[in-house]
Amino acid sequence: MKVTERRVARALRPGGPEVIEVSIEQFPPLEAGEVLVRVEAVGLNHAETLIRSDSYAVRLPFPFSLGGEGAGTVVTKGPEVTIPAGTRVCWAAVLGSCATFLVVSSSMVVAIPEDVSTEQAACVAVAGLTAGGLARVWPLQKGSTAVVWGAAGAVGRMLVALLADRGVNVIGVASGNRVDALRAAGAAYVIDRSSEDVRDAVLGHTKGRGADAVFDPIGATTFQASLQMLAPRGCLINYGELSGPVPAVELHELFPSSVFVTKYNGTRWVEGIHEFADLISQALTLASTRPAVISEIAGRFSLDDVVEAYRALESDPRGKVLVIPDHNASE
């Protein structure tokens, strides 16, 4: 099968989902080490919205192709590639994934186990890469305590499982019936933020000591509570801004318990792309053995409905938003 062009979603300028369009791109013959993949599911991530706003720490020149996570089937391969055509694969951190086809280095794709669906793989690739890096940030020993905000999300579930497997007592924060998934993922204690005060619940559960680490993707609205629930010499790891940027840190606020605050930068905790495949493979293994780590799917959209897909992503969905390039209509 010879494919020389693809349809791809692109952000033309800074702004909301309305700046996105689908265009046709030509691509050259495969080079050594590359594979051509038919994209069958694209997982959307909040970082893409922040980058498109052009106000995030990560900046890209406009226009740029959207999507960084996906799964599909290898159509053909270039020289020096051992992956057979027909292999189902997934990937993370490959710009331009929101498309019908993708040319990518074979070192960036990971074979999907038989008992994991293509859509499920598109839900866990970035989660595995991000959670794997986050789990390296603070030296949590067996028996230590960590709080994970947004624990029912794709990254949160994976982080809960990775930490729990290391013997960490994980306190997962979610809302409503999504708290059940956290227990199945490995959380020792679950807080329903829709009916409980998270800070008080953490301090009560830890007998006033607090947590050794707090992982927070929310940002502005949870920053103070996250600081207040830290144990002495604990660390707040912020890795997202779902409610807006975190406020400026006043050092005197850190003095009473001598705590630490850091802004997670994945490039400083995942040493390079040579580590991507191992981290994604670990996530796929967890997905095989512990299905609770896989986020629910909040919606499936065709590539033609990509604007609506990103609007759904920005509406606080209860699960993963997928773009299915060959999907006939949005659901």
N, C-alpha and C positions, 0 to 999 in steps of 0.2 A: 504493500500500500504506500503510495507516494503522496505525501501531504506537503504543500509548500506555503500554505497560508493558514491563518487562524483568526477567529473573532476574539477580541479581548476588551475588557472594561478598563477605561482610563479616566483619571482625574485630570481635567483640563486646566484647572486653576484652583486656588484655595477656596474653600466654601463647604456647603452642605452636600447632601447626596445629589442635589440638582446639577452639580458640576460634572457628573459622571456621564460618559457616553461609551457606547460599544462601537469599536471600529475594526477594520480588517488590516492585519499586518502580514507581510511576507517574511519568511525566515529562510536562511541559507541552508545548504546541505549540512548534515551532522558532521561534527568534528570528532576526533579521537576522544573517547571517554564520555560521549554524550548519548542520551536516549531521547526519543520522541515519545511523549506520553499523551494518550487521549484522556483529557481531564473529565472525570465522572462526578466528582463532588468537591466543592471548594468550601472550606470553613472560614467564615468571616470573624475578624478579631477587632476588639476595641482600639487597639493601637493604630489600626488603619484609619479610623475616624479621626484620631488625634493628629496623625501625620497629615491627613488631607486638610485639616483646619489650618495648617502651617503655623501653629502656635506651640508645638510640642518640642521636646528636646531633640527628637530625631527630625531632620528636615530633608526633603527630597526636591529636586528641581521639577517644576511642572512643564509640560504634562508628564505624568508617569503612569505606568500600568499597575493595576490594583491586584490585590490578593497575594498572600504569602504562604497559604496552607492548602493542601489538597490531596486528592487520591485519584487514581485512575489505572489505566492499563498501558503497559509498554507496547507501542505499535512497531517500532523498529529501533535499531541501535547502530551507533557509529563504530568505527574500529576500536579495538582494545576494550570492548565491553563484554562482560560475561553474563549479564542478565538476559535471559531469553525473552523474545517477543511473546506477549501474552501474559507476562507476569503482572499481577496486581501490586502496585506500589503506592506509598504515600510519602509526603515530604513536608518540611517546614522552612520558613525563612527564604522562600524563592519568590522574588518579586515578579509579578505578572502572571500569577497562578489563576486569576479569575478569567479564564479563557477556555476555548474549546480544545486547544492543544498546548503543550508546553515542551520546549527543548531545554533539557537540564542535564547537568553533570550526573553521571550514574552514581557518583559517590554521595550525592545528596538525597537519593531515594532509598527507601527501605521496603523490602518485600512484606506484604501483609499476610499474617497467619490465616489459615483456612477458616478458623472459627471467628474471625473478625470481619465484618462487612466493610465494603468500600466506604460507605457513609460513616460508619463508626470510626474508621481510620482517619477520616477527615476531621473528626471531632477530637482526636487525641494527640495528633502529631505536634502541634504548637504547645499544647498543654504539657506533654512530656518534656519538650525542650525547655520550656519556661520553668516548670516545677523542678526539673532536675537541676537547673542552675540555682534557683531559689534555695533549695535544700542544702546548698554548699555555703550559703552566706554566713551563717552563725553556727558555732560549734555546739550543737545540741547533743548532749549525751543521753544514753539510755536512762529513762526515768525523769528527764527534764520535761517541761511543759511549754507548749506552743499554741498560740491562738491563730486560727486561720479565718479571717473575714472572707465573705464571698465564697464560702467553702462548697457551695452547691454548684458553682460554675465549673467550666471545663478545667481550668488551671487549679482551682481550689480543690476539687476532688482528687486530682492527681497528687497534689502536694500533701493532702491529708494521708493518702495511702503511702507515699514515699516516707514521710516522717514516722507514721505508725509502724512501718516495717523495720524502722531503726530503733524501736522501743521508746519513742517519744510519746508522751501523753498529749494527744491532740485535742484541743477544744475547737470544735467547728461551729461557725456562725452562719446561719442561713435563716430562711423564713418559711412558715407554713409547712406543707407536707414534704418539702424538699429536705427537711432535716433527717428523714428516714434514710435517704441515700448516704448521708454522711456517716451514719453508724455502720452501714454496710461497707463503706470505703475504709473504715478503720478508726474513726473518731472515738475517743474514750468518753467524751462528754459533748453534748450538743446544746447550743443555745438558739432559741427561736427569737430572732431580733424583732419580730413583729409583735411579740407579747412580753418580752423581757428586756430589762436594761442590761446591755451586754457588759458594761464595766462592772456593775454590781454582781452580776452572775459569775464573772471570771474571778473576782476577788472573793466571793463567797465559796466557790468551788476550790480555790487554792488556799483557803483559810487566811486570806488577807495578804498572802505573799505576792501574788501576781504571777505573770508568765515570764519565762526566760526569753521568749521571742514572740513578736506579734507580726504576722504577715498581712499587709493591708493593701488591697488594690483600689480602695474606694477614694481615699485622699482627703479632701477638705472637711467633710462632715464627720469623719471618724478619727481625725488626727489626735485631738485632745483626749478622747476616750482611750485610744491606743496607748498614748503615753502614760496615762494614769493607771493602766492595768499591767504595766511592766514591773517585774520583780527587780530588786537592786542589781545593777550591772546587766540588765536585760537589753534587748535590742529591738527597735521598731524598724521593720523592713517595708518600705513603701514601694509598690511595684505597679501602680496604676493611678488614674485620676478620674474615676467614674463620676465623682461628684464635683470635680474641679481640682486645680492644683493645690498641693499642701501649702499651708502658710509658712512664712519664714520662721525658722527655728531660733528661739531665744535661748541662749546657752544657760541662763539662770533657771529655766524650766527643767533642765536636765540634772541640776545639782542635787536635789534632795535624795534621789536614788542612784545618782551617777550612771544614768542610762545612756544608750547610744541610739542614734537615728541614722539610717542610710537610705539613699535612693537607689533602687536596684537598676543596674546596667548589665544586661545579659552578656555583653561582649567582654566584661571583666570577670565573669564567673564561668562562662563556657569558653574554653581556651581558643577554640577555632572551629571551622566547619568540619574538621576531622572528628570532632566529638558528637556532631549532630546525630549521626546514624545510630550510635550506641544509645544515646538518650531516648531517641524515638523508639528504638527496639525495646528498651526497657518498658516504655509506656505501653507498647503493643502487647508485651507479655502480661503486664498488669491487666490490660483490657481483656485478655483471654481468660485469666484466672480469677479476676475480680470485676465482673461486668459493671458493678456500681460506680466504677471510676469513669465510666463513659457518660457524658452529659446527654440529657434528653435533647431531641431535635425540636426547636421552637418553630421552624418554618423552612420550607424548601421553595426556592425561586428559580425561574429560568434565567439565563443570561440576559435575555431581553428585559427582564424585570429586575435587573441588578440595582436600579435606583431604589425600588421598593424594598429590596433585600437590605440595603444599608440603612434605610429608614427604620426597618424592623430591628436591626442591630442597635440603633440608637434609642429605642423605646423600652429598654430594660427588659429584654425577653427572658423568659424562664427556660433557658436552654440555648443550644447552638443554632445559629442561622446558617443554612447551607445554600449555596448556589449550585444548581444541577444544570450544567450547560445545555444538555439535550432535553431538559424538562420542557413540556409543551405549554404549561401554564402555572402560574404561582398558586400556592396552596395557603 
